[in-house]
Amino acid sequence: MAITDYTTLQTQVASWLGRSDMTVPIQEAIALAEQDIAANLRMRVVRATVNLVNVPDGTDYATVLPTDVAELRSVRYASPTRRYALKARTPEGLAAVRQSGTGTPGSYAVVNGLLLLDVMPDTTYPAEIIYFEKLTPLSAAAPTNATLTSASRLYLFGALKEMAPYLEHDERVALWEAKYQKAIDDENIARERAELGSAPKVISLPVVFG
């Protein structure tokens, strides 16, 4: 059976264990595996387009970001006549340069999933954002995510190794741990290659806002 969602993942974990009476422990093991995946898997870099528009938020000029944004890396205008990047600032730094009226935004800050702008847009501006993707936990309400779709073995072997406390002296645990670690390593290499291509590896330094 292919692993396509939260339900089929639980079914496969139970099948590998040879147990059909451990629904709750398996769900707990999946949750623990997700914590490990989030801590050790290189976050995927995503490009997306948002529209810079005015969304009422008190006195702020804000655009709602996608829910899977873990860390925003850049915001750049995405039109043939305007391809420059907006400047990232802290919320305090943005407040210091905020303008009244309307205009073309030149700076932004991120607060609680909102892209705050330094001026109310005078029209709708399409912008390209580049960000690190957040791992969305699996649940009945959110039965799948990008990581499960692209690398289901991470979830399978991650959950199996987390079942070790329920399996006394089971020699399979060491095998599952090894398979999980290989899956993490393989996926990290693939994501790094996808991000950097054939270019030399560059060490990213922290971005200084302000």
N, C-alpha and C positions, 0 to 999 in steps of 0.2 A: 504493500500500500504506500502510495506517495504521501509525503508530508506536505500538506497544503495550507493547514490552518491549526488553530489551537486544539481542536477536537482530534484531528488525525495525528497530531503530535502526541497527545496523551495516549491514544490507541497504540501507537508504535512503541512508546516507552514501555507500556504494559506488556506488549508482545515480546520485546527484548528481555524483559524481566521474567517473563513466563508467569505473570501474576495479573489477575483481573480484579483483585480485591483491594487495591491500593490507590483509589482515585484521589483522595485528599493528599496523601504523601507525594504522589506524582505531581500534583499541581503545585505543592510547596517546593518540590525539587526543580520544577521549571522556573519558578520565581527566583530561587537561589541561583540557578544557572544564568538567568538574565542579569543578575547583579554582577556575576563574574564576567559575562560577555561585555557588559557596559564598561567594566573597569579595564579590560584587556584587549578589546577589539578596536582597531584604528577606526575612528569615525569616518564615515563616507562623506566626501565633498559633493555637494549638490548645487547645481545652478537652477535658478527659477526666476520667473518674472512676476513682479508685483506692480500695481499701479499706485503711484504716490498721489493720494487724494486726501481730502480733509475728512477725518472721522472724529466727530465731537468727543472730546475727552477732557472736560473742564476747559482750561485755557490752552491745552496742548494741541498741536497739529500732528495727527498720528495716522499711521497706516498699519493695519493688522498684518503680522508676519505669519507664515505657515506654522502650524502647531508642532512640526518636527524639527524646528530650528533649535540646535543646542548652542551654537556660537556663530554669530554673524561675522564673516570675514571681510566683505566689501559690498558696497552699493554703488552701482554705476548706471547712468542713464542709458537706455536702450532704444535710441532712435537714430536714424541716419545722420541727423544734423547735430546730435548731442551725445557724445560717447565718454564724457569725463566722469570721474568718480566723485561722490560726495565725501566730505570729511567726517570721520568718526570722532565723536566727542563724548565726554561724560555728561550725565544729565545736568550737572552744575555748569559745565562748560557751554552746553547748548543754551541754557537759560541766559547766559551772559551775552550771547550773540543773537538771541531771538528778535525777530522783526515784527512790527505790526503790519496790518494790511495783507496783501497777497503778493506772490512773486514766485520765482524759481528757487526751490530749496537748494542749499549748498552744503548743509551739515545735518547730521542726524545723531541720535542716541537711542539705545535700546532699553526699554523699561517694561517689564512684565508682558513680554510678547508683543509690544507695540514699537513701531519705528517712529520715534518722535522727530519732527522736522523743525528747522529754524524759522520757517515762514509758511504760512498757509499757501498751498499750491494755487496758482491762478488758473490752472487747468489740470487735466489728468496727465501725468507723466509716467510712461512705462519705464521701469527700471529693472536691471538684472541684479539679483542678489546671489552671492556665493556664500555658502554656510556649511558648517559641520552638522550632519544629521544626528538627531537624538534617537536613541533606541526607544521605541514605543512598546511598553510591556504588553504581553498577550493577555487576553481575558475573553470572556464570552461576548463582551461588548466590542472588543477590538481583537478579532480572531486571527489576524495576520499582521505582518509588518514587512518592511523591505529586507531585513536580515533573515527572517524565516524563509522568505521567498527565494533569496539568492544563496543562502547557506544553511539549509535546514539541519545538516549534520552537526552544526554548532549546538543547536538546541537539543538534538537527540542525545549526543554523547555528553553534553553538559548536564542534562537532567539525569542521565544514567549514573554519572559519577557522583552526583549529589544524593543518590539513593544509597550510598555506601553504609550509612548508619543502620539501614534496615536489612542489610545483607551481610550476615556474619561470615567473615573469612571467605568471601566469594572472590575467586581468582579473576573473575571477569572485570572487577573494578579497576585493576591496574591497566587492563587493555582499554577500557573506556576512557580512562584518564589520558592515556597516550593518544588515542584517537581524537579526543577533544583538543589537546594541545596542538596536534598537527593541523586540525581544522582551523584553529585560531591563527597559527603561523601562516598557513596557506592563504587565508583570507586577508591577513594584514599585508602580505607580500603583494597580493592581487590589487588591493586598494591603493597601496603605495605606487605601484606601477601605473595604475589608472590615473592617479593624480599627477605624478611627475613625468610619466612617459619615459623617454630615453634621456631626459636631462639629468645632470649630476644632482645628487641629493643635496638639498639645501636645508639647513637647520633654521627653523622658524623661531624668531625672537618674539617676546611679548610685544604687543602693540601698545604704544603709549598714547593715551587719549588726552584730550584737553585742548 
